[in-house]
């Protein structure tokens, strides 16, 4: 079969991948080990608002986002917020070196194989996905800058308050 006939099918398949972690859609599965080897699943966090952040040790904005995420976890944990940071480094030692200098006061899981970022359609570092209590993606952000903090926090607050 020639390429022209496959192109419409490829476009449909790509559109499904792009919608994999789009606002309004169910969040893709997430089942990854934390530093202690315990498996963290998105399914086990249903009923909470989950901020899923994909990061890497080489990512400059990730270093800026970690203290802010720690503040959000501290500030909103009692209302049901759970921050899960998914490391995508191929070498765990790179992630550990990053965490030694920029500690995480929230859940960190590891995906050296890269299957989870592919399922979530991650296109930039960091990328974050706000997931509501029913497991649906509410908002997606790519990158992290100082001017993003207030709008993201407002979305977190609104999502926490939406379905108590």
Protein Blocks (a to p, Z undefined) as FASTA:
>chain_A
ZZklmmmmmmmmmmmmmmmmgghiacdddddddfkopacdfklmgoiacddddddfklmk
lmmmmmmmmmmmmmmmmnopacddddfbfblklmmmmmmmmccfbdcdddfkommmmmno
pabdcddddddfkopafbdcedjdfklmmmmmmmmmmmmmmmZZ
